[in-house]
Amino acid sequence: MDAYQQLIATIALMMGTSWAAGINLYATIGVLGFLGLTGNIVLPEQLLVLQNPLIIGAAALMYAVEFFADKTPGVDTAWDTIHTFIRIPAGVMLAAGAVGPVNPAVVITAGILGGTISATSHSLKAGSRILINTSPEPFSNWIASVLEDVSVVAGLWIALHHPIVFIGLFFLFLLLVIWLLPQIWHGIKALFIRLKKCFVNQAAPPPPSSGDNNSIRPTLN
């Protein structure tokens, strides 16, 4: 029974860290490092480095930067674009480290799954932000950002303390993603089509006026 519970806890930690990294990597590292340093959780050997005060401090600093960047329309999309190349590889490493010292094939498998999970949560976050930025008021950005931060902390807490519950919620998240990502993609395509039409209309020369037509009309004798 202990082995079964350990397996469930490992799977939940692998899924939870990679999922959270795709949304807010610095909050994920900071929460894991702080909980491990204070003895609230026991991290796998490969993730013990997160307890280093330097890493916790760096994660806290970058979280503070992201806290403001993530709530500024336009800046949040640029921030997400840059972090496509940061969150996904970090999700791979966190997932691989979560399984502990096991068979290398298991570590590689965990890394592949972790990268896919972090890419999924990152795509959902970044895509939804593009659509939210079409709203003229800034409050929707603030609300979305706060909800994302809360979901990361709450999700990690559930994964660490109630792994079976987290796994069930994670599969519900996957069902939501299967339905929601195509909707977001169609919304983004429609947005770019509208923007393209606006630029084309602005670049097109104005039609000639009736006075211009009369000025070039030949005179008959």
Helices and strands as residue ranges (DSSP letters): H 2-23, H 25-37, G 45-51, H 53-69, H 75-98, H 104-132, H 139-161, H 163-203, H 210-215
